[in-house]
Amino acid sequence: MRKPLIIALVALGVVGIGGFFSFNLVVDLLARRQLDALFAQLGVDGIEAKRGDLHYDYFKGTFEVRGLSFSAPGQGTLTLASFRAEGLEQRPAARLFARHVELTDLAFEGPLPLTPGMEGSYRAPKVEAEGVELPAAAPKSPGRPWLVARLALEQTQADRISIPESLAITRSGAGESRVETDITHGAASLRQLKDGIITDASVEPSRFTIGGAPAYAAKGTLGRVNAHTIDVGALLTVLDPQSREAATEFRTVYGSVTIDGYAITAENGITQSWSAAEIREVAIRPASIPAEDLFALGTRLQQAGGKAPPDLEVDLLRTVAATYDGVSFTSVAFRDLAGREPDGSKAELAALTAGPLAGGRIESLALDRLKGVDASGKVIRIDRLKIGGLRPGALMDVAADVAEDPGNARAIGWIMRLFGLLDSVTIEGAEAPAPSGGEPVVVDRFALSWKGETDAIPTQVSATLRLSGPTSAFHDDGPLFALVPDGLKRASVALDIGGQWDEAGSTLTLAPLYAEVSDAFALSVKVRLKDVDDSLFSPQPDEALAGAMAANLQSIDITAIDAGIYQRKLEDAAKEQGLDPEGTRQLLAGFAELLFSATLADRPDLEAASQSFIGFLQRPLGTLALRITPRGNDALPVGMIIETLQGEDPLDLIDEINVTVIAPDAPPVHTAKPVQPAKPALPAKPAKP
């Protein structure tokens, strides 16, 4: 009895062990068939998939496949030396869970999406993931590889993904335009992948080299990168035409990105660096991004050897311009920028900020505390430069028009389009060397802004300038030189221009129109027009001109203040003629009185105005304030005024106007005053990369 029992136990053990291996073989075979079926489905979807050896151990919960390759026409090839998953479990809803996944020798080679003319490659010796959950079967979408990739990603979850090191290479252009960039990334870590969104990601400091044509040779470093809320699925949506057309709402692709510094040193001696960068809330509207056009341009650029001919350059500008309608961000900021040129010139910028971008319009683009020194050691500085309402897409469209036909830049319609490129420009605390040398030109403030319909004359405009500089900066034969008193070494200038259309009242007011030169003069003018309709602001030049000519004059107020220029110019004229300055003054006043006498015989109502003008000529440092209005209740069109002034006898216009004496107009609050130039301050030496 004992012997048969022993034999039975041995037989049972043999059967059990054999059954264990037989079951594993069956499971392994089923895994192979399932993977091959998956690859066949990918082939239907436009992705060619290949594999090498495969092994699945059901009892150990491990799965490994070697020699994986995935490629799609025109999209590049992805390869893996091995894919190994451990701790496999079957989850509900046809999902698989792996405690640990390891990829070895991950590599990609092919064109970079949405980057015309640029090829790229990526190498990562090892990629590890923890807590991975994915669908047991691949999503089906025949002929749409990017949709398959997006759906697979959105159905995959992972607690953490780490890439100890990786190498990214980009290549573009040919010959002298060839650029090759190699970036060795530090360790990368991604946390919480779910629904195609990565909660947090970081990359340790990286280093890079730029090669290709000798002119681009350089080396540099990139600091630690931190990113939050990365929607990879939204980015992949752009690459699938049907999905993109249906995605008409904005999706945030980056909640925030920060970079801890950047530095580059070129072999030709150029250095550039910044200490920190931050980008917040970047979003895209896939339906507005012309991905196919960008792909097609990339092909054309490659065929052209990386150097775009004029027609391709025009198409590139127009296509990239169109993408701005599909991109938005809250803010972009760079801190502590510095650069140096081979000739010794250098510059520092405390901050460059931009944002928000919405509807193709950047609300604000600002440069703060720019300091620089040119090759000769002359200082250039700007405390603040701000551009408001910049439309980069519109700017590219205008540039494309000029590139297509340089003659467009001379057309009135093209000039009117410039008003649609931005809303305002402000410069504060600027200093630059004068062309003639000596003391610098200092701009306390320059501000220019306007509002109105796109590509049309603005309905509201405002401009302010406050500057000082050496009088030697004015050319002797220039018209401005005549406004500068002789013997004055440095002058301050104030200019103010304003204008606003009142649509309800059909009036246009041009005020203030103010100019002042310190120790010379001040002139203030206010113009009011009536019967002004929207045709004056038409984007059609002919219609705008007709609207301007049809407007009627309501009034013109003029205030002139002599601050010393009249006396100085009289002395100069008297010296040249060998006369006494006071005698010259009285001679001018007498001539004016004689000129007005004939007019006063018919227009005694002009007596007060003429006496005020003569008195202004007779007394130094005087003030003249007059108002011009249409005579009676008659309309006085602007077109008629211009025609009369250009006619045989411009004085005929006096018959159409009244001139009265008024109280002087008060000057703007910030008038011209002597400004001392800032003491030159050399910027600090740029940080070495």
DOVOSE-812651 format. One line per 5 residues: number of its first residue (from 1); their letters; for each residue z, y, x of C-alpha. Coordinates in steps of 0.2 Angstrom, whole numbers, always signed. Layout:
<rs>
NUM) a) Z Y X  ... $
</rs>
This chain:
<rs>
1) mrkpl) +0 +0 +0  +4 +12 +14  -13 +10 +23  -23 +15 +7  -12 +29 +4 $
6) iialv) -14 +36 +22  -33 +33 +20  -33 +43 +4  -23 +57 +11  -35 +58 +26 $
11) algvv) -50 +58 +15  -42 +71 +4  -40 +82 +19  -57 +79 +25  -64 +84 +8 $
16) giggf) -53 +99 +7  -59 +106 +24  -76 +102 +20  -75 +110 +3  -68 +126 +12 $
21) fsfnl) -83 +127 +23  -95 +122 +10  -89 +135 -2  -90 +148 +11  -108 +143 +15 $
26) vvdll) -112 +144 -4  -104 +162 -5  -113 +167 +11  -129 +161 +4  -126 +171 -12 $
31) arrql) -122 +186 -2  -138 +185 +7  -148 +183 -9  -139 +198 -17  -142 +209 -1 $
36) dalfa) -160 +203 -1  -162 +208 -19  -154 +224 -16  -167 +228 -2  -181 +223 -13 $
41) qlgvd) -175 +235 -26  -174 +249 -13  -192 +245 -8  -197 +248 -26  -188 +265 -25 $
46) gieak) -198 +270 -10  -185 +265 +4  -190 +251 +16  -174 +241 +21  -173 +228 +34 $
51) rgdlh) -158 +217 +41  -153 +205 +54  -140 +192 +53  -127 +192 +39  -110 +183 +37 $
56) ydyfk) -98 +184 +22  -81 +175 +23  -74 +174 +6  -57 +168 +11  -55 +181 +25 $
61) gtfev) -62 +195 +14  -75 +200 +27  -93 +204 +26  -104 +208 +41  -123 +212 +43 $
66) rglsf) -132 +217 +59  -148 +225 +63  -149 +236 +47  -164 +249 +45  -169 +260 +31 $
71) sapgq) -184 +272 +31  -194 +282 +18  -211 +290 +21  -209 +307 +28  -190 +306 +27 $
76) gtltl) -185 +298 +43  -177 +282 +48  -158 +277 +48  -152 +262 +58  -136 +253 +61 $
81) asfra) -132 +240 +74  -119 +232 +62  -110 +235 +46  -93 +226 +44  -81 +227 +30 $
86) egleq) -63 +220 +29  -51 +217 +15  -64 +215 +2  -59 +214 -16  -69 +213 -33 $
91) rpaar) -64 +228 -44  -67 +230 -63  -83 +238 -69  -94 +229 -56  -86 +238 -41 $
96) lfarh) -81 +232 -24  -66 +238 -13  -65 +237 +6  -49 +241 +15  -58 +245 +31 $
101) veltd) -77 +248 +35  -84 +250 +52  -102 +255 +57  -108 +254 +75  -122 +263 +83 $
106) lafeg) -127 +273 +68  -143 +283 +71  -155 +294 +62  -173 +300 +67  -184 +311 +57 $
111) plplt) -188 +328 +50  -173 +339 +45  -173 +342 +26  -178 +360 +21  -180 +365 +39 $
116) pgmeg) -199 +369 +42  -206 +362 +58  -189 +354 +64  -187 +336 +69  -169 +329 +72 $
121) syrap) -159 +314 +78  -141 +309 +76  -131 +296 +86  -113 +290 +82  -107 +275 +92 $
126) kveae) -94 +271 +79  -90 +276 +61  -74 +270 +52  -69 +272 +34  -53 +267 +25 $
131) gvelp) -50 +263 +7  -69 +262 +2  -74 +258 -16  -93 +256 -20  -104 +249 -34 $
136) aaapk) -108 +231 -32  -127 +235 -36  -137 +249 -30  -143 +262 -43  -161 +260 -49 $
141) spgrp) -174 +274 -48  -191 +268 -43  -200 +280 -31  -186 +292 -29  -176 +288 -13 $
146) wlvar) -166 +304 -13  -160 +301 -30  -155 +284 -25  -146 +291 -10  -137 +304 -21 $
151) laleq) -132 +291 -35  -125 +279 -22  -115 +293 -14  -108 +299 -30  -103 +281 -35 $
156) tqadr) -94 +278 -18  -76 +283 -14  -67 +283 +2  -49 +289 +7  -54 +293 +25 $
161) isipe) -69 +293 +36  -68 +296 +55  -82 +298 +68  -74 +298 +86  -89 +306 +94 $
166) slait) -108 +309 +90  -123 +317 +97  -136 +328 +86  -153 +333 +93  -165 +345 +86 $
171) rsgag) -183 +349 +91  -195 +362 +86  -211 +371 +92  -222 +367 +107  -226 +374 +124 $
176) esrve) -218 +391 +127  -211 +390 +109  -203 +373 +112  -184 +373 +108  -173 +357 +110 $
181) tdith) -155 +357 +106  -142 +344 +110  -125 +345 +102  -111 +333 +107  -98 +334 +93 $
186) gaasl) -80 +331 +95  -70 +319 +84  -74 +321 +65  -63 +317 +51  -67 +317 +32 $
191) rqlkd) -54 +315 +19  -56 +310 +0  -74 +306 -4  -76 +305 -23  -91 +309 -35 $
196) giitd) -101 +315 -20  -88 +328 -15  -78 +328 +1  -61 +336 -1  -58 +341 +18 $
201) asvep) -68 +339 +34  -65 +344 +52  -74 +342 +68  -65 +345 +85  -73 +357 +98 $
206) srfti) -91 +353 +102  -103 +357 +117  -121 +360 +117  -136 +363 +128  -153 +371 +123 $
211) ggapa) -169 +367 +132  -187 +365 +130  -196 +381 +136  -187 +389 +151  -184 +405 +141 $
216) yaakg) -172 +396 +129  -162 +387 +142  -143 +389 +139  -127 +380 +137  -112 +384 +125 $
221) tlgrv) -97 +378 +115  -92 +378 +97  -74 +378 +92  -65 +367 +79  -74 +367 +62 $
226) nahti) -64 +365 +46  -72 +363 +29  -65 +361 +11  -73 +355 -5  -90 +349 +2 $
231) dvgal) -102 +344 -12  -115 +333 -3  -122 +327 -20  -127 +345 -24  -136 +346 -7 $
236) ltvld) -145 +329 -11  -150 +336 -28  -162 +348 -20  -172 +335 -11  -176 +325 -27 $
241) pqsre) -189 +335 -37  -185 +329 -55  -166 +331 -52  -168 +348 -44  -179 +355 -59 $
246) aatef) -165 +350 -71  -151 +358 -61  -152 +376 -67  -133 +380 -65  -125 +385 -48 $
251) rtvyg) -114 +372 -39  -102 +375 -26  -107 +366 -10  -94 +373 +2  -77 +379 -4 $
256) svtid) -74 +386 +13  -79 +384 +31  -70 +390 +46  -75 +389 +65  -64 +393 +79 $
261) gyait) -75 +402 +91  -93 +401 +98  -99 +405 +116  -116 +403 +124  -123 +407 +141 $
266) aengi) -141 +407 +145  -149 +404 +161  -158 +421 +161  -140 +430 +161  -138 +433 +142 $
271) tqsws) -121 +429 +135  -115 +429 +117  -98 +424 +109  -87 +427 +94  -69 +421 +91 $
276) aaeir) -69 +415 +73  -80 +413 +58  -76 +410 +40  -88 +407 +25  -81 +405 +7 $
281) evair) -88 +398 -9  -106 +394 -5  -116 +389 -20  -134 +384 -24  -144 +383 -40 $
286) pasip) -156 +368 -35  -169 +373 -48  -172 +389 -39  -175 +382 -21  -193 +378 -17 $
291) aedlf) -190 +362 -8  -208 +355 -9  -215 +371 -2  -203 +371 +12  -208 +353 +16 $
296) algtr) -226 +358 +16  -223 +373 +27  -214 +361 +39  -230 +350 +40  -241 +365 +43 $
301) lqqag) -229 +372 +57  -229 +355 +66  -248 +355 +65  -249 +372 +72  -238 +367 +87 $
306) gkapp) -223 +376 +82  -231 +393 +83  -235 +400 +66  -252 +409 +64  -252 +425 +53 $
311) dlevd) -256 +416 +37  -242 +403 +39  -230 +417 +44  -234 +426 +28  -231 +410 +18 $
316) llrtv) -215 +406 +27  -208 +424 +23  -212 +422 +5  -205 +405 +3  -189 +408 +12 $
321) aatyd) -188 +424 +1  -188 +414 -15  -173 +404 -10  -161 +418 -11  -162 +417 -30 $
326) gvsft) -154 +400 -28  -140 +404 -16  -124 +413 -18  -108 +415 -8  -92 +425 -9 $
331) svafr) -90 +431 +9  -95 +428 +27  -85 +435 +41  -87 +434 +60  -73 +441 +72 $
336) dlagr) -73 +448 +90  -92 +447 +94  -97 +451 +111  -113 +450 +121  -121 +455 +138 $
341) epdgs) -139 +457 +144  -145 +453 +161  -148 +472 +165  -129 +475 +163  -129 +482 +146 $
346) kaela) -115 +475 +134  -108 +477 +117  -93 +472 +107  -91 +471 +88  -74 +469 +80 $
351) altag) -80 +461 +64  -96 +458 +55  -93 +454 +36  -105 +451 +21  -103 +447 +3 $
356) plagg) -103 +443 -10  -121 +437 -12  -127 +434 -30  -144 +436 -39  -152 +439 -22 $
361) riesl) -141 +454 -18  -128 +456 -5  -115 +468 -11  -109 +473 +6  -115 +470 +24 $
366) aldrl) -103 +479 +37  -101 +481 +55  -84 +487 +61  -80 +495 +78  -96 +492 +88 $
371) kgvda) -94 +498 +106  -107 +496 +119  -114 +502 +136  -132 +503 +140  -139 +498 +157 $
376) sgkvi) -136 +516 +164  -118 +516 +159  -120 +527 +143  -108 +524 +129  -114 +519 +111 $
381) ridrl) -101 +517 +97  -101 +515 +78  -84 +514 +70  -92 +507 +54  -109 +504 +48 $
386) kiggl) -110 +498 +30  -126 +493 +20  -123 +491 +1  -134 +481 -11  -145 +473 +2 $
391) rpgal) -159 +461 -5  -164 +450 +9  -177 +441 -1  -186 +457 -7  -185 +463 +12 $
396) mdvaa) -195 +447 +17  -207 +450 +3  -211 +467 +9  -212 +461 +27  -225 +448 +21 $
401) dvaed) -235 +461 +13  -236 +471 +29  -240 +455 +39  -254 +451 +27  -261 +468 +28 $
406) pgnar) -254 +482 +39  -262 +495 +28  -250 +491 +14  -236 +501 +24  -246 +517 +21 $
411) aigwi) -247 +515 +3  -236 +526 -9  -232 +510 -19  -226 +501 -4  -215 +516 +1 $
416) mrlfg) -208 +516 -17  -204 +497 -15  -192 +502 -1  -180 +509 -13  -178 +491 -20 $
421) lldsv) -172 +484 -4  -155 +491 -3  -143 +503 -13  -134 +512 +1  -131 +515 +20 $
426) tiega) -115 +522 +27  -111 +526 +46  -95 +533 +51  -89 +538 +69  -105 +535 +78 $
431) eapap) -109 +541 +96  -124 +540 +106  -131 +548 +122  -142 +563 +119  -161 +561 +124 $
436) sggep) -159 +575 +136  -143 +569 +144  -126 +578 +145  -114 +577 +131  -117 +564 +117 $
441) vvvdr) -122 +566 +99  -108 +562 +87  -111 +557 +69  -94 +559 +59  -102 +553 +44 $
446) falsw) -119 +548 +37  -121 +542 +19  -136 +538 +9  -136 +530 -8  -147 +529 -24 $
451) kgetd) -149 +520 -41  -164 +517 -52  -176 +503 -57  -183 +491 -44  -198 +497 -34 $
456) aiptq) -198 +514 -42  -191 +532 -38  -172 +532 -40  -165 +541 -55  -149 +546 -44 $
461) vsatl) -148 +550 -26  -135 +556 -14  -135 +560 +5  -122 +567 +17  -123 +570 +36 $
466) rlsgp) -110 +577 +47  -115 +578 +66  -113 +587 +82  -122 +587 +98  -129 +598 +112 $
471) tsafh) -142 +610 +107  -153 +604 +121  -157 +589 +110  -168 +600 +100  -186 +602 +107 $
476) ddgpl) -191 +620 +111  -207 +619 +101  -198 +610 +86  -195 +619 +69  -176 +615 +71 $
481) falvp) -175 +624 +87  -177 +640 +78  -162 +637 +68  -151 +635 +83  -143 +652 +90 $
486) dglkr) -148 +655 +108  -134 +653 +120  -125 +640 +110  -122 +624 +120  -116 +613 +106 $
491) asval) -118 +614 +87  -112 +605 +72  -123 +601 +57  -119 +598 +39  -132 +592 +26 $
496) diggq) -129 +587 +8  -143 +581 -4  -140 +575 -22  -150 +572 -38  -147 +565 -55 $
501) wdeag) -158 +562 -70  -149 +564 -87  -160 +553 -99  -151 +559 -115  -154 +577 -111 $
506) stltl) -171 +574 -102  -165 +585 -87  -165 +582 -68  -153 +591 -57  -155 +592 -39 $
511) aplya) -138 +597 -32  -131 +599 -20  -145 +604 -8  -135 +611 +6  -138 +614 +25 $
516) evsda) -126 +622 +38  -127 +624 +56  -111 +630 +64  -111 +648 +70  -128 +650 +63 $
521) falsv) -130 +649 +44  -127 +640 +28  -140 +637 +14  -136 +630 -4  -149 +627 -17 $
526) kvrlk) -147 +620 -35  -163 +615 -45  -163 +611 -63  -178 +604 -72  -180 +600 -90 $
531) dvdds) -192 +590 -101  -191 +576 -88  -195 +559 -95  -195 +542 -87  -213 +543 -82 $
536) lfspq) -207 +553 -66  -198 +537 -61  -212 +525 -64  -216 +512 -51  -234 +518 -53 $
541) pdeal) -237 +532 -41  -250 +541 -52  -239 +540 -67  -224 +547 -57  -234 +561 -50 $
546) agama) -240 +566 -67  -222 +565 -74  -216 +577 -60  -230 +590 -63  -227 +590 -82 $
551) anlqs) -208 +594 -79  -203 +612 -83  -192 +623 -72  -175 +628 -80  -167 +637 -65 $
556) idita) -165 +638 -46  -149 +644 -38  -150 +650 -20  -135 +655 -9  -138 +660 +9 $
561) idagi) -124 +664 +21  -127 +672 +38  -115 +665 +51  -123 +674 +66  -140 +667 +68 $
566) yqrkl) -148 +683 +60  -140 +695 +73  -144 +683 +87  -163 +682 +82  -164 +700 +79 $
571) edaak) -157 +703 +97  -170 +691 +104  -184 +699 +95  -179 +717 +100  -178 +712 +118 $
576) eqgld) -195 +705 +118  -202 +720 +110  -191 +732 +120  -183 +739 +104  -165 +742 +98 $
581) pegtr) -158 +728 +88  -151 +740 +75  -168 +748 +74  -176 +732 +71  -164 +727 +57 $
586) qllag) -168 +744 +48  -187 +741 +51  -186 +724 +42  -176 +731 +28  -188 +746 +26 $
591) faell) -203 +734 +26  -194 +723 +12  -191 +739 +2  -209 +744 +3  -215 +727 -2 $
596) fsatl) -203 +727 -17  -208 +744 -23  -225 +740 -30  -217 +725 -40  -202 +736 -46 $
601) adrpd) -214 +748 -54  -220 +734 -67  -203 +724 -66  -188 +736 -66  -178 +721 -71 $
606) leaas) -179 +714 -53  -171 +730 -46  -154 +721 -43  -161 +706 -35  -172 +716 -23 $
611) qsfig) -157 +728 -18  -146 +712 -15  -160 +705 -3  -162 +722 +6  -143 +723 +8 $
616) flqrp) -143 +706 +15  -156 +711 +28  -146 +727 +32  -129 +720 +36  -125 +706 +48 $
621) lgtla) -114 +691 +42  -120 +694 +24  -122 +683 +9  -136 +682 -3  -135 +673 -20 $
626) lritp) -149 +673 -33  -155 +663 -48  -173 +660 -53  -177 +656 -71  -194 +656 -81 $
631) rgnda) -198 +673 -88  -194 +674 -107  -194 +658 -116  -211 +652 -109  -212 +635 -101 $
636) lpvgm) -215 +634 -82  -222 +617 -77  -219 +612 -59  -238 +609 -58  -241 +627 -62 $
641) iietl) -229 +633 -49  -237 +622 -35  -254 +627 -40  -249 +646 -39  -241 +644 -22 $
646) qgedp) -256 +636 -16  -268 +649 -23  -275 +664 -16  -260 +676 -20  -244 +666 -21 $
651) ldlid) -235 +682 -26  -243 +680 -43  -228 +668 -47  -217 +683 -48  -225 +687 -65 $
656) einvt) -219 +671 -72  -200 +671 -66  -184 +681 -68  -173 +684 -53  -155 +689 -55 $
661) viapd) -139 +691 -44  -126 +678 -46  -109 +673 -38  -111 +663 -22  -111 +645 -24 $
666) appvh) -96 +636 -16  -101 +625 -1  -96 +606 -1  -79 +602 +5  -84 +595 +21 $
671) takpv) -94 +608 +30  -100 +608 +48  -87 +612 +61  -87 +609 +80  -83 +591 +84 $
676) qpakp) -77 +586 +101  -86 +571 +108  -75 +555 +110  -70 +551 +127  -81 +537 +133 $
681) alpak) -72 +520 +133  -80 +505 +141  -79 +489 +130  -69 +474 +137  -78 +461 +147 $
686) pakp) -85 +448 +136  -76 +431 +136  -84 +418 +147  -90 +403 +137 $
</rs>
